[in-house]
Amino acid sequence: MREDTPLIGENSQRKGSPWYPIATMFLVAFSGSALLAPHVQLYTEIFCYVHYGKSDIPIQDCSIPPVQKMVSKAQAMIMFLTYASTLLSASLYGRLSDRKGRVLVLRISTIGSFLYVACDLITATYYKSIGVALMFIGPLVRGILVGDSVLMAAVQAYIADCTSKSSRTIIFARLMASLFIGSAVGPFISSLLLKHTQKVTHVFYLAFFVDLVNVVYTNFFIPETRSLSELQEASQTSKKSSFSSNINVFSALKVIVQEHPTRMARHALLWIAVADFLLSLVRRPPTLIYAMLKFKWTAYEGSLYYTYASFMKLMIMVCILPLLSKLFKKETHDESFDFDIWMVRIGIGIDAVCLALAGVASSGILFATAGMFQSFSMLAQPSIRGLITVMVSSNQVGELLGAIAILDSVANIVAHLGINTLYSATVSFMPNLTFFICALIALFSCSAAFLVKRKEAVF
């Protein structure tokens, strides 16, 4: 027997399934979405305390431009710390995913999320005595220990390992559906806790428990998708990375410009990456903070809004997209590409229109309605991931998704710095300007999507 022969046969390993990471992402979405509105309310309460020099100020009296400017700047800094640290570690975790397996990255990420929520919980409970330093340390730790974009890349690579190319769009739709279920249930439970307890800290305790469950789940229950021999082979072939490529976070992007898909136009991969990058810039406009100012919403209304929006997105993923796929998606690879390309174009176009409608909304009902219709923009997401994963060979999927994660991190840094800075600069005279700028960027993204084309057949 050779020394490197596993004592336990590879056939005894549990097989990976797309449902394993889908369950993980449900818990991630539940925890994160449950904290969306409470985070904004917590920041508002903290800086309202700073502004007035006393506590017990009604939250409606805290929704004033001076406080919102401080909240917006704090959010920008928090997002910068999160995505900058994610960016610095993205290429490292991309290579680690290929060499040591997808599950290791999932485990590190859930631990990072757990520590992040722990920092926020301590801040929410004791900010009057210990200050807000942990509020900024938590996001930094979260990004270093596999941020959201890198986690999503690892999950998508896990799913790609377990599925065929023809079925990935629907599987990715199921992944999106799990995110929306979590994003619907999380704010709903959050709003119930807020309504009955009137204390934002109870929601942080809930998220803390959910993240603890996720840590246990990923560390003890999720199997690896590849065998030990495959991981050993991948580790041996990836050891020769140069030092410059290890420290250059953008070195992984070369796969986007160097690879030319066989069935797609020459620069299709580049243009789909550009469209996805621009779309990431407008993924999180200042929806809740704007609604708190314009329509006097609180965390309760914000949680209900996110619940209904997530429910709409869920219905689109589990009902509308599969129906459209059954009606219009052909069995052949080339014609199935056309379906995905048009889903990307239509989804991004809807996003642009609804962002503009949110900017002109004159009441909370119209604003919420625009947000509900914006849910149809999610038609683009599974198709973007499906197209990306079929444009390269199977042994490059992890590398490519790592490159997309880097672009996503850059987009989030630019978006949160730019959008929050723009909002804080215009909140006193034209707070809805941010939505119009986001609509324009989404329009550019849609234009890039129209440059993604299938290679014409040559007879």
C-alpha positions in Angstrom: 0.0 0.0 0.0 1.3 3.5 -0.9 1.8 5.9 1.9 -0.5 8.5 0.3 -3.4 5.9 -0.1 -6.3 6.9 2.1 -7.0 4.4 4.9 -10.7 5.1 4.4 -12.0 4.6 0.9 -13.2 7.5 -1.1 -16.5 5.7 -1.8 -17.2 5.9 2.0 -17.3 9.7 1.8 -20.7 11.3 1.8 -21.5 12.9 -1.5 -22.0 16.6 -1.8 -25.4 18.0 -2.7 -26.5 21.5 -3.7 -28.9 21.4 -0.8 -26.1 21.5 1.8 -24.8 25.0 1.0 -28.3 26.1 0.2 -29.3 25.4 3.8 -26.2 27.4 4.9 -27.2 30.4 2.8 -30.7 30.3 4.2 -29.3 30.7 7.7 -26.9 33.5 6.5 -29.8 35.3 4.8 -32.1 34.9 7.9 -29.5 36.4 10.2 -28.4 39.1 7.9 -31.9 40.3 6.8 -33.2 40.1 10.4 -30.6 42.7 11.3 -31.1 45.1 8.3 -33.6 47.4 9.9 -32.3 46.9 13.4 -28.8 47.9 12.3 -30.1 51.2 10.9 -32.2 51.8 14.0 -29.2 51.0 16.2 -26.9 53.4 14.3 -29.6 56.0 14.5 -30.0 55.6 18.2 -26.3 55.7 18.8 -25.7 58.8 16.8 -28.9 60.4 18.1 -27.4 59.9 21.6 -24.2 61.5 20.4 -26.1 64.4 18.8 -28.4 65.2 21.7 -26.1 64.1 24.5 -28.9 62.0 26.1 -30.8 58.8 25.6 -34.5 58.0 25.4 -35.1 60.2 22.4 -38.1 59.0 20.3 -36.7 57.4 17.1 -38.9 59.7 15.0 -37.1 62.7 16.5 -33.8 61.1 15.6 -34.6 61.0 11.9 -33.3 64.4 11.1 -30.6 65.4 8.5 -27.7 66.0 11.1 -28.2 62.5 12.6 -28.7 60.9 9.2 -25.5 62.4 7.9 -23.6 60.7 10.8 -25.4 57.4 10.2 -24.7 57.5 6.5 -21.0 58.2 7.1 -20.8 55.4 9.7 -22.5 53.0 7.3 -20.0 53.9 4.6 -17.1 53.2 6.9 -18.5 49.9 8.0 -19.1 48.8 4.5 -15.6 49.9 3.5 -14.0 47.9 6.2 -16.1 44.9 5.3 -15.5 44.8 1.6 -11.9 46.1 1.7 -10.9 43.3 4.0 -12.9 40.9 1.8 -11.1 42.2 -1.2 -7.6 41.7 0.3 -8.4 38.1 1.2 -10.6 37.0 -1.8 -7.8 35.6 -4.0 -6.3 33.7 -1.0 -9.7 32.0 -0.2 -10.3 31.4 -3.9 -7.0 29.3 -4.1 -7.8 27.7 -0.7 -11.2 26.6 -2.1 -9.5 24.9 -5.0 -6.7 23.3 -2.9 -8.4 22.4 0.4 -12.1 22.2 -0.6 -15.2 24.4 -0.6 -16.3 23.4 2.8 -13.3 24.9 4.6 -14.2 28.3 3.2 -17.8 27.9 4.3 -16.6 27.0 7.8 -14.3 30.0 8.1 -17.1 32.3 6.8 -19.7 31.2 9.4 -17.2 31.7 12.2 -16.5 35.3 10.8 -20.2 36.0 10.7 -20.7 34.7 14.2 -17.9 37.0 15.5 -19.4 40.0 13.6 -22.8 39.6 15.2 -21.2 39.1 18.6 -19.4 42.5 18.2 -22.7 44.2 17.2 -24.6 42.6 20.1 -22.0 43.9 22.6 -22.1 47.3 21.0 -26.0 47.4 21.1 -26.0 46.5 24.8 -23.1 48.6 26.1 -22.4 51.4 23.7 -23.0 54.1 26.3 -20.1 52.7 28.4 -17.7 51.1 25.9 -18.3 53.3 22.9 -18.6 52.1 19.3 -15.2 50.6 18.5 -16.5 47.1 18.2 -19.1 48.3 15.7 -16.2 48.9 13.3 -14.0 46.0 14.4 -16.8 43.4 13.7 -17.0 44.2 9.9 -13.2 44.1 9.6 -13.2 40.6 11.2 -16.1 39.6 9.0 -14.3 40.5 5.8 -11.0 38.9 6.8 -12.8 35.6 7.7 -14.4 35.2 4.2 -16.8 38.0 3.4 -20.2 37.6 1.8 -19.1 37.8 -1.8 -16.3 35.2 -1.3 -18.8 33.0 0.6 -21.2 33.2 -2.3 -18.4 32.3 -4.7 -17.5 29.3 -2.7 -21.2 28.2 -2.5 -21.6 28.6 -6.3 -18.4 26.6 -6.8 -19.8 23.9 -4.5 -23.0 23.8 -6.5 -21.1 23.7 -9.8 -19.1 20.7 -8.6 -22.4 18.8 -7.9 -24.5 19.8 -11.0 -24.5 19.6 -14.8 -24.2 22.7 -16.9 -27.7 22.4 -18.2 -29.3 22.4 -14.8 -27.3 25.1 -13.1 -29.6 28.0 -13.8 -32.5 26.3 -12.0 -30.2 25.2 -9.1 -28.9 28.7 -8.8 -32.5 29.9 -8.8 -33.1 27.5 -5.8 -30.1 29.0 -4.1 -31.6 32.5 -4.7 -34.9 31.2 -3.4 -33.3 30.0 -0.2 -31.8 33.5 0.2 -35.2 35.1 -0.3 -36.9 32.7 2.1 -34.3 33.6 4.8 -34.7 37.3 3.8 -38.4 37.1 4.2 -38.6 35.1 7.4 -35.7 37.0 9.1 -37.3 40.5 9.0 -40.7 39.1 9.8 -39.4 37.5 13.0 -37.4 40.6 13.6 -40.5 42.8 13.3 -42.4 40.6 15.7 -39.6 40.8 18.3 -39.4 44.6 17.9 -43.2 45.0 18.2 -43.5 42.9 21.4 -40.3 43.9 23.1 -39.6 47.4 21.8 -35.8 46.5 22.2 -33.5 46.2 19.2 -31.0 44.1 21.2 -33.4 41.1 21.2 -33.0 40.8 17.4 -29.2 40.7 17.8 -29.6 37.9 20.3 -31.7 36.0 17.8 -29.0 36.5 15.0 -26.3 35.5 17.4 -28.1 32.1 18.0 -28.8 31.5 14.3 -25.1 32.2 13.5 -24.0 29.8 16.2 -26.3 27.1 14.7 -24.7 27.8 11.3 -21.2 27.3 12.7 -22.1 23.9 14.1 -23.8 22.9 10.8 -20.9 23.8 8.5 -18.3 22.3 10.8 -20.0 18.9 11.4 -22.6 18.2 8.8 -21.5 19.4 5.3 -19.5 17.0 3.2 -16.8 18.0 0.7 -17.7 17.8 -3.0 -14.4 16.4 -4.2 -12.5 13.3 -3.2 -9.2 13.4 -1.3 -7.2 12.5 -4.4 -8.8 15.3 -6.3 -8.0 17.8 -3.6 -4.4 16.5 -3.4 -4.0 16.8 -7.2 -5.5 20.3 -7.1 -3.1 21.3 -4.2 -0.1 20.0 -6.1 -1.0 21.9 -9.4 -1.7 25.2 -7.5 1.5 25.4 -5.4 3.5 27.2 -8.0 1.7 30.5 -7.6 4.1 33.4 -7.6 4.6 35.7 -4.7 3.4 38.7 -6.8 0.2 36.9 -7.6 -0.4 36.1 -4.0 -0.1 39.7 -2.9 -1.8 41.2 -6.0 -5.5 40.9 -5.3 -6.3 41.8 -8.9 -4.2 39.1 -10.5 -7.1 36.7 -10.5 -9.0 39.0 -12.8 -6.9 37.9 -15.8 -9.2 34.9 -16.3 -12.0 37.3 -17.3 -10.1 38.9 -20.1 -8.0 35.9 -21.2 -10.6 33.2 -21.5 -12.7 33.2 -24.7 -15.8 31.0 -24.5 -16.3 28.5 -27.3 -20.0 29.0 -27.8 -20.2 32.7 -27.0 -18.9 35.9 -28.7 -15.2 36.7 -28.0 -15.7 39.2 -25.3 -18.9 37.8 -23.8 -17.3 36.9 -20.5 -15.9 40.4 -20.1 -19.2 42.1 -20.8 -21.2 39.8 -18.4 -18.6 40.7 -15.8 -19.0 44.4 -16.5 -22.8 44.1 -16.3 -22.6 42.2 -13.0 -20.1 44.8 -11.6 -22.3 47.7 -12.5 -25.4 45.9 -11.1 -23.5 45.4 -7.8 -23.0 49.1 -7.5 -26.7 49.7 -7.1 -27.6 46.6 -5.2 -28.1 48.5 -1.9 -29.5 52.0 -2.3 -30.3 53.9 0.9 -33.8 52.5 0.9 -34.6 52.4 4.6 -32.7 55.5 5.8 -34.5 57.4 3.0 -37.9 56.0 3.9 -37.2 56.9 7.6 -36.6 60.5 6.5 -39.2 60.9 3.8 -42.1 58.7 5.1 -41.2 58.5 8.8 -40.7 54.7 8.8 -39.2 52.9 11.8 -37.4 49.5 12.0 -40.8 47.9 12.2 -42.0 49.2 8.8 -38.6 48.6 7.4 -38.7 44.9 8.5 -42.1 44.5 7.0 -41.0 46.0 3.7 -38.0 43.7 3.5 -40.3 40.7 4.3 -42.7 41.5 1.5 -39.9 42.2 -1.0 -38.2 39.0 -0.1 -41.4 37.1 -0.5 -41.9 38.6 -3.9 -38.4 37.5 -4.9 -39.1 34.0 -3.6 -42.2 33.7 -5.7 -40.2 34.8 -8.7 -37.5 32.3 -8.1 -39.7 29.3 -7.3 -42.7 30.0 -9.7 -42.1 32.5 -12.4 -38.5 31.7 -13.4 -39.1 27.9 -13.6 -42.3 28.6 -15.6 -40.4 30.9 -18.0 -37.6 28.3 -18.3 -40.1 25.5 -19.1 -41.8 27.7 -21.8 -38.9 29.3 -23.5 -35.6 27.5 -22.6 -34.6 25.0 -25.2 -32.8 21.8 -24.6 -29.7 22.6 -26.7 -26.9 24.5 -25.1 -26.8 27.3 -27.7 -30.5 28.1 -27.5 -30.5 27.9 -23.7 -27.8 30.6 -23.7 -30.3 32.9 -25.5 -32.8 32.4 -22.7 -30.3 33.3 -20.0 -29.0 36.3 -21.9 -32.5 37.7 -22.2 -33.3 37.1 -18.6 -30.2 39.1 -17.7 -31.2 42.0 -20.0 -34.8 42.0 -18.8 -34.0 41.7 -15.1 -31.4 44.6 -15.2 -33.8 46.8 -17.2 -36.5 46.3 -14.6 -34.0 47.3 -11.9 -33.3 50.6 -13.7 -36.9 51.5 -14.1 -37.9 50.7 -10.5 -35.0 52.6 -9.0 -36.2 55.7 -11.0 -39.8 55.1 -9.8 -38.6 54.9 -6.2 -37.0 58.3 -6.6 -40.2 59.9 -7.8 -42.5 58.1 -5.3 -44.5 60.7 -3.3 -45.9 58.3 -0.6 -44.8 55.3 1.4 -47.2 53.1 -0.5 -45.9 54.1 -3.9 -42.3 53.8 -2.7 -43.0 50.2 -1.3 -44.8 49.3 -4.6 -41.7 50.3 -6.6 -39.7 48.1 -4.3 -42.1 45.2 -4.9 -41.8 45.5 -8.6 -38.1 45.8 -8.4 -38.1 42.2 -7.1 -38.6 41.1 -10.7 -35.0 42.3 -11.4 -33.9 39.1 -9.6 -34.7 37.2 -12.9 -31.2 38.2 -13.9 -29.2 36.7 -11.0 -29.4 33.0 -11.6 -28.9 33.5 -15.3 -25.8 35.6 -14.7 -24.3 32.8 -12.5 -25.4 30.2 -15.0 -23.7 32.0 -17.9 -20.5 32.6 -16.0 -20.0 29.0 -14.9 -20.4 27.6 -18.5 -18.0 30.1 -20.1 -14.9 28.4 -18.7 -13.8 24.8 -18.2 -14.8 23.0 -15.0 -11.3 23.3 -13.4 -11.5 27.1 -13.8 -14.9 27.7 -12.2 -13.5 28.3 -8.8 -10.9 30.7 -10.1 -13.5 32.6 -12.2 -16.0 32.9 -9.3 -13.1 34.1 -7.1 -12.5 36.9 -9.7 -16.2 37.8 -9.7 -16.1 37.9 -5.9 -13.2 40.4 -6.2 -15.2 42.6 -8.6 -18.2 42.3 -6.3 -16.1 43.5 -3.3 -14.7 46.4 -5.3 -18.2 47.3 -6.4 -19.5 47.2 -2.8 -16.7 49.5 -1.6 -17.3 52.0 -4.4 -21.1 51.8 -3.9 -21.2 52.3 -0.2 -18.6 55.0 -0.2 -20.0 56.7 -3.2 -23.7 56.2 -2.6 -23.5 57.0 1.2 -21.4 60.1 0.5 -23.8 61.2 -2.2 -26.8 60.7 0.1 -25.2 62.5 3.0 -24.2 65.4 0.7 -27.7 65.7 -0.8 -30.0 64.6 2.0 -30.8 68.2 3.1 -32.0 69.4 -0.3 -32.6 66.4 -2.7 -32.4 63.0 -0.9 -34.0 61.2 -3.8 -31.1 62.1 -6.2 -29.3 58.9 -5.1 -32.1 56.8 -6.6 -31.8 58.5 -10.0 -28.0 58.0 -10.1 -28.5 54.3 -9.3 -31.1 54.1 -12.1 -28.6 55.6 -14.5 -25.9 53.1 -13.4 -28.4 50.2 -13.8 -29.1 51.5 -17.4 -25.4 51.2 -18.2 -25.4 47.7 -16.8 -28.3 46.8 -19.1 -26.4 48.2 -22.0 -23.4 46.0 -21.2 -25.8 43.0 -21.0 -26.9 43.7 -24.6 -23.3 43.2 -25.7 -23.3 39.7 -24.4 -24.1 37.6 -27.4 -23.9 34.0 -28.6 -21.4 33.1 -31.2 -23.1 32.9 -34.6 -23.0 29.5 -36.2 -20.7 29.2 -39.3 -21.9 26.9 -42.1 
